Amino acid sequence: MRINLKYLVSFLFIANIAGAQTLQQNIQKAFTRLQQDSQCRYASVSLTVLDAKTGETVFAGNPDMGLAPGSTLKTVTSITAFNVLGKDFQFQTQLGYTGAISTDGTLTGDIIIKGGGDPTLGSWRWASTKEGVILNTMVAALKKAGIKKINGRVIGDNGSFKSQSIPDGWIWQDLGTYYGAGIAGLCWRENQFDILLKTGSIGSTISIAGTNPETNYLQYKSELTNGPSKSGDLAYPYLPSFGSKVMYLRGTYAIDQTKKRVAAAIPDPAFDAALRLTDTLKSIGITVSNDPQSSMMLADKGQAIPAATKSITTILSPELSKIVYWLNQKSINLYAEQLLATIAAKAGKPASTNDGVDAMKAFWELKGIDKRSMNIFDGSGLSPEDRITTNTMAHVLQSARSATWFNDFYESLPVYNDMKMKSGSINSVQAYAGFQTHNGRQLCFSVMVNNYSGPGSGIRAKMFKVLDELK
């Protein structure tokens, strides 16, 4: 029996159209059901689904509605960084000194740790970046240079970043937390440390048992109380106000919490790095005559930041592809913000959040995306004022599909609901952005719900039912 080729082609074409229509119809039904759900009565809901290969629109529900994306904004920052910086980009931290070394090994001058924006310096996520490894690398370099004694200081220099900066729109309550640590040219231990707690009975005030590592240059006042079981960790550290060294701890901490610690932001990471190197040098018999300083501290005193006249080593970060992996897997705000500032520097602008936002919007405008669809204030999505459309986010995702580094980006996405996608959630906001294969066809999508009511677990389950149609 012969099959007419023309009829076979026509049949397959019609079958593909029917399949596409069925997918679109099924998504529409699920999307309408979500919109009509009681949790979304006063909510704004948006979903865009594209063919990841061709960019063809598969489904668009309120695609041009500007909504808060939460941490799904990190996908845009990540993809921009891959494009602008390259997957093999590495941050550089310079170690050098001023002055001269005498014949007996005495340096009359300062040791300068000049940051290049590396958010991984001192991080525990890689063997090569751990605090002890970095300090030993610096000590070995100083020894190799012949330095046995320092008549001067160790200075942590924020470099082109100048000082730590908090992005516009971040709320005061977040700023002292580990996830609210601001950007810095010289980061250290992901700009965070732990405050140890001594808990007690429900309603009583929790006392501070110490910190890890020790931070005797700060003082702590606890207004934190013991909460009932299952009330969770609602503890918030507050950064010292200008000129103060006091951090407050407020909120509640459930008595059944096992960590007994709260992760807080380091107020001046460059100083902390200089302090740790100073202490390490002293512990091995290399004396340092003066106290450690940071560029922020010197600037506050109206003093100039000395530039190293001799470089003795350069410390490289892991490659960008490895940084982005952890950025998205663990939703690390600091990594996103450091990349955003570095994107600005690459574009010839100051290394700052605001200039990074402008550079990122300008980059995508050249790619045909209306910058007005990206009313954003940071690179991590922590600002509740961020607004972006699912249409724009889906098109940014789709643009990555043909890039040589796509697999690196794809692997950085976590798995939720058996789907590779980044999540995002802040107050009454839930969002997802990622990829899914449907009958051999790879799709990319962005979905956001703003101002939902009720529990987050409930809205997530209902959003997953919509996304299940893409499977």
N, C-alpha and C positions, 0 to 999 in steps of 0.2 A: 504494500500500500504506500503510495507516494503522498507526501504532505506538501502542500503548496507553501513555498517559503514566504510569499507575500502575506498569506493568511496567518502563518505562524508569527511573523513579526508584528502584525496588527493585533493578534491575540495577546502577545506579551506586553505590547504597549498599553492596551486597554486594561490588562491585569495590573500593571504597575500604577496606572492612574487610579484604578479602583482601590488598590492597597493604600495609596497616598491619601485618597479621600476618606477611607475608613479610619486611618490613623488620625487625620485632622478632626474627624467627627468624634472619635473617642476622646481625644484631648479636650475638645470643646465641651463635651458632656461633663467630663471630670472637672474642668475649669469652672463651668457654670455651677456645678454642685458645691465647689469650694466657695465661690462668691456668695452663694445663697446660704451658706452655713451660718449658724447663729454666732459663732466666734468672729465672723467677718462682717457682721451687720454694719459696723461703723468703720470697717477697714478698707484700705486700698490694696487691690490685688493686681499683679501684673505677671505675665508669662510670655517669653519669646523662645521659640524653638526653631533652630536653623539646621539645614543640611551642612554638616561640618566640612564636607568636601567642596561643595558648590556655593554655599552661602544662601541657597534658596530658602525662603521662609516656609516653614512647615506649619507653624501656628504662631499667631500673635494676638494676645489678649491684653489690651491696654498697654501696648509696647512702648509708648512714648510718655508714659506717666513717670515723672521724676520721684523716686522713692529712696528712702534710706537703705543702703545695701548691707550694713554691718560689715563683717569681715570678708564677704565675697568681693569687696573692693580690692582685696589683696591679689586677686587674680589679674586685675588690670595693672596693678603696680608690678607684679611679677613679669607679665608679658612685656610690659614697657621696658623693664630692666634687661630682659633677654635681648630685646631689639636694640637698645641703646648701648648697653655695656658689653654684651656678648656673654655666652655661657661660661667661658673660661676666665672671665674677669676676676681679679683678686685685689682686695684692699691691701694697702701697704702702711705699716707702722714703722716709723724711723726712730732709731735710738742713736743719739750722738751726744756731743758735749761742747761746752764753750771753754775758753781758757787754754791752759797748757799743762802737760804732765812733766813733772820733774824727774830727774834720774832715779830717785828713790820711789817712784810710783805715785807721788802725790799729785792729784789733780786740783789745781787752783782754778775753779770754775764750776759750772753746773752741768748735771746730767739732764738731757732733754729727751722725754718720750713724746714724740710728735705724732699725734693721731692722724689717720687718713680716713676716718669714718668707719673702720672695721667693727661691726657689731658682734663679732665672734671672739674678740680678744679676751682671753680668760674664761671663755665658755666651757662648760662641761660636756658639750655635745660631740666633740671630736677629741681624739687623743692628743692631736697636735696643738689644740687651742686651750687646753686646760691651764688653770691659773699657775700651778707649779711648773708646768712645762715652759710657759711663757717667761716666768720669772727666772728660771734656770738658764734659758736662752739669753736673756739680758745679762745675767751675771757672768756667764761664760764669755760673752762679747766684751764686757768691761775688763775682765781678767786678761783676755787676749790682747786688749789695747794697752795693758800694762798698768792699769789703775789699781792701787792698793789702799788708797786713802783719798777722801774727797773733802776739800775745803770749799764747801758750797752747798748746793741744794739738789734734790731731784725734783724736776718740774714736769708735771703732766700738761702737755700743750694740746689744746683742741684743734690746732691747725686752722685750716680754712673755715671750719665750722664755728670758730671763735668761742662759743659757749653753748651749754645745753639749752635747748629750745623746746617749748611745749607748743604743739600745733594749735592753731585757732579752733575753737569749738569744743575742745576737750573739757569735760566738766571737772570741777574742783575735787569732787569725791574720788575721781580716778587717779589724780596726779601723783599721789604718794604710793600707789600700788605698783607691783612689779610690772603689770601689763600697761601701766600708764607712765612708765619711765620715758622721759623726753630724749630727743636725739643729742648726740655729743660727738665731737670730732675724735675724742679719745674715749671710747667705751671701755668698760671693764666689768667682767662677770655678768654680761648682759644687763648692766646698770641696775643690779638688784642684790639684795641680801635678805636674810631671814631674821625676824624678830621673834624670839622664843618666849612662850607664854607659860605662866603658872596659874592654872585654872582652879576653880573652887566650886562653891554651891551656886545654884541658879539665882540670878539676880545680883550676885556679889561682883565686885570689881576684879578684873583679872590683872595680875601684876606682871611686870616684865622680868623675865628670868635671864635675859642677856640677848646677845645677837650672834649670828654666824654669817661671816666672820666677825670678830670683835670690832666694834665701831665706837671706841671711847671718845672720839671727837664729836659725837652727838649725844644728846640727852633725850630721855623718853618720859612722857607722861601718859598714863593709861586712863582712859574713860571708857574702856571696853568692859562689857559685862558678860557673865556667863549666861548663855541662853538655854532654853529647854532642849531636850533630845530631839533630833531630826530637824532642828531649825537652821542647821547649816553654818557655814562660815560667812558671816556678814560683817567681818572686821575690816576697817579701812584705816590705813596709816595716812597721815597728813604731813606733807613736806613742811620743813621749817619756813617761816616767813622771812623776808629779807632781813639779814643781819642777826637772825636767831639761829640757835643750834638745837632747838627743841622740836622733836617730832611727837605729834599726838596720835594716839590709837583710839578710835571710836567705833561704836557699833556693838554687835553681839557675836558671840562665838559659842556654838552649842557644846554642852558638856560631854557629848558622845563623840566629838571630833577627836581623831587620834593623832593628828600631826603635831598639835600644840605649838604651832609656829605660823607666822604670817609673812608672806614675801612682800618686801617693800622696795621702793625705788631709791637708789643712791642719789643724794642731792647733787653731788659733784663727782662723777666717775673719774675724771682726770686726776683729781686729788687722791682718790682712793687708790688708783694705780700707782701714783708716785709714792704714797705711803707704804704700800705693800713692797715695792722695790727697795725703799729705804730700810724697812725692817729686815728684809732678806739680806741685804748687804751687811747690816750691823750684826746679824746672826752668824755670819761667816768671818767676821773680823775686819770688814772694810768699813771704817768709820765715816760718817757723814756729819759734817759740823753743824749744818743748819736744818731746820724743819722742812719737810716737803711742801711744795706749793703747786697750785694749778694756775692755768692761764686766767680762769675766772677770778681766783683770789687776787692775782696780781692786778688785773683790770680794775677790781673793786678798790684797790689801794692807789690806783692811778699810776701804776708802775708798768714799764714796757716789758714785753715778753721776750727774753733773749732768744736769738736764733742760734742753733748749733753751728759751730764752725767746722766740726769734724763729724762725719757720719761713721758709725762703727758696725751697724748691722741693720738689716731690713727684715721685718717679720711679715710674712704673707698670710693672708686669710685662706680658707678653703675657697674653691672655685664657686662662682655665682650659682651654678646649677645645684651644688650641694647646699648652699645657703637657702636657695628658694625651696628646696625639699623640706627643710625644717620650718621655714617661714609658713608654708601652707599646711604641713602636717600638724603643727602645734599652734598655728595661728599667732605667730610672734609679732606683735605690733612693732617692737623696736626694729626688727629686721626690715619690715616694710618701710618704716619712716627713714631709716638710714639709706636704703636704696633710693627712696624718693629724693632725698637731699643730694645723693651722688649723681642721680640723673640730671639734676639742676647744674651741678658742677661740670658734668660732661658737656652740657649745652652752653657752657661759658658764663653761667649765672652764679650768684652766691649759693653756697651749699646750705640751703634752708628749706623748710617745708613749703612756704609760700611760693618760692621760686621753683621748687620741684613740681608743685601742682601746675603752675603755668607751663613748665616745660613738658609735662606729661600731656596736658590738654593740647598744646601746640603740636606735639608729635602725632596725636591721633587726628587732629584736624587735617594734617597733610595726607592722612590715609582716608580722608573722606567722611570722618565722623564729626558731626556738629558739636563743637566744644560746649555749646549751651546745654547739651544733654548730660554734661558732667559738671554739676555744681558741687564740687568737692573741696574739702578743707585739709585733707591728709591723705596718706597712702594706705592706711590700715583699716579704715572704716570705723575707728573708735569714736569719731565725732558724730553725735546725733544729728548734726546739721548737714551731713553729707547727703547729696541727692544725685542719682544717676538712673538712667532708664534701663530696663531689661533688654531693650533693643540694642542699645550701645554695648552693654556688657556681652551679650551673645555674639555680636559682630567682632568684638575684641577677641573673644575665645576662638571664633571661627578663623580669624586671621592667623592664629598660631598653628593651625592644623598643617599647613604646608611648610612650616619652618623646620630647619635642620635640628633644632633643639626641642622640638615638640615633645618627644618622648620624655625628656627631662622634666618638662613642665607637667605633662600628664601624670608622671609617677609622683609628683609632689602633691597631687590632690588626694585627700583622705577618701575613705569609703564610708558612705552612709547609705542605708537602704539598698545595699549591694550595688551602688552606683559610685563612680569616680566623680566627686564633686566637693567643692568648698562650701562650708556652711557660714552663715553670718547671723548673729543675734545680738541685739541690744534691747533697750526697753520697748516692749510691744512690737518688735521687729523680728521677723524670721525670713531668711533668704538662703537660696542654694544656687550654685552655678557650676556647670561641669559638662561631662560628656556621657553619652549612652548609645549603645548600638542596638538598632531595631531592625530585625530581619536582614542583617548584613549591611545596613546603612548607618553610618555613624552620625549621630546628632549632637549638637551642642545647645545648651539652654541656660536661661537665667530666669528664676522665679523669685518674687518678693511679695511679702505680705506685711503691711505697715498698719499699726494701730489695731491689732487684733485684741480680743478680750479673752479672758480665761487662761488656762495653763499652757505653757509653751509646749509641753509634751503632746497636748491635744492638737494644736495647730500643726505641729511637725508631722504627726501621723496622717492628718488630712492632706497636707501638701505631698506626702509620699504617695498617697493614692493617685494624685494627679500625675506625678512623675512615673508611677508604675505603667502608665500607658505608653511610655517611651521604650519599655523593655521588649 
